[in-house]
């Protein structure tokens, strides 16, 4: 066989693997698993019970995720934000005591990440909050979740469907870097 044919066949196989990897990144949902809620492990990772905070106490998402209105990232609360309430509430719980210790050392908690988007995607919480997209539309009813998990498969089809329903742009450069 000619060398150009072998090269072309290898390039086609390599391109096929790249396409499969990209599609898998869109289709396979990210899972977030958490140990017992309200604890702090040796690395400073906090497990957080949204069913208590957002559910039982009806705390709004933007109360903790304060950057969602002004930034691409929603942000995660600092120990200072948590201790604003927990200096008075549930002080006896091990997780709160761990947060208090981090706060005293001037350290931030580490949060378990649930949502991952590919690097080539540009997503702005600010634009979605300003467009009055409810947090639950993408994140599910976290007020009912003890351990937050992916409620929807965040892939291109999901996003395009939502954009079409809301008459939002479907121009590629709006979301792809």
N, C-alpha and C positions, 0 to 999 in steps of 0.2 A: 504494500500500500504506500502511496505517496506520503511524504512527511506532512504536507499541508492538510491532508485528510485526517491523519492521526491527531494533529494539533487541533483541528476544528472539532473533532469528536470529543477530545479532552476538554476543550473550552465549553462545549455544550453540556457535558456532564457536570462540570464545575458550576456553570450558570444555573443548572437545575437544582443543585444543592443549595445555592444562595437563595433561590426563589423559595424553596421549601423552608429554609431557616426563617426567612422574612415572614412567610405566611404563618408559620408556627408561632412567631412572636405576636401576631395579631389574634390568633385563634385560641391559643392555650391561655386560660385565665390564670392570673397570679393568685395564689392562696395566702392568706394570713392566718397563721395558727398562733394561739396565745395560751400560755399556761394559766394557772389560777389567777383570777382577776385581782387587781389591787395590790400586786406584789412588785417588788423591786429586786432584781437579781444582782449577782456580784458585779456585773458589768454596768449597772445603772440603768438597765432596760426596764421600762415600766410596762406593766400590763394594765390596760385601762378598760373599765366597764362602761360602755356607752349606754347600756340599759339603765344604769343608775343615774348618770349625769344628764344625758339627753332625754331619757325616758321618764324615770321617776321624778326627777327634779325639773324636767322640761327646759334645760339649759339650751339656748340656741347655739347652732354650729359656730356662728361668728363670734360667740363669746370666748371661745378658745382658739379658733382658727382665724385670728384677727387680721391676717394679711390677705385673706381671700378677696376683700373689696378693693385692694390697691396693688395687687401683685399677681404674677403668674402662679406663684405658689400660695397655697392656703396658709402655710405655716403651722407649726406645732407649738403648743404652749411651753413656756419656760417653767422652771421650778417656782419662780417668783409668782407667775400667774396662778399656778395651782395652789400655792401657799396663801394667796390672797383670801381664799375661802377656808383652806384646810388648817389655817392657824386657829380656827374656831370649830371646825366640823371634822369628825372622825379622826381626831388626833391620836386615838389609841390604836388605830389599825397599823399593821406592819408596813404596808405600802406607803401610807402617809408619813410614817416616821422615817422611812427611807428617803422620801421626797424632801422632808425637812432637813435631813442630813446633807443631801445634795445642795439644797438652798444655802445652808450655813457655810458650805465649802465654796459657794459661788459656781457650782457646776450645773450643767443642764442635764435633764434626764434623756435617755436614749429611748426612742419610741419604736415599736415594731412597725415596719413599713408594710403596707398592704397593697397599695396601688403602684404599679410600675408601668410607665409608658416608654416606648422605644426612644432613643436619643434623637431620631430624626423627626419626631413629632413636636410641634409647638402647641402647648395648651396653656391657656390663661384662665385661672379661676376668676380673676377680676372681670374679664369680658363676660363670662357666664353668669356671675353674680349680678352684674349690671343689666344683663338681659333677662333677669328674673328666672333663671333656670334653678329649680329647687335642688338642693344638695342631694336629696333622696332620689332624684331622677338618675343620677350616676352611681351614687354610693349606697342606694337602698335605704331601708328604714333602720338606720343605725340605732335609733332609740329603742329598738327591740333586740339588739345584738349585745350579748355579753362580750364576745370576741368579734371584733369587726372582721368581715370577710368580703371578698369581691361579690357583690350582689348581681352584677351584670358582667358580660364579657365585653370589655372595652376594646373593640376593634373598629376598623374602618366602617364596616357596615352599620354598627350601632351608632357611631357618630353621624354618618351620613343620613341615617334614618331620622335622627333627632333634628339635624339641620334642615332636612326637607319639611318636617312637620312644622317647624318654626319659621320657615322661609328665610333661614340664615344662609350665608354664603356656602357654596360647595366648591369654591375655587381651590385648587390644590395648594397654592402658596399660602392660604390662610392657616393651614395646619401643618404642612410639611416644610421642613427647613431646607 
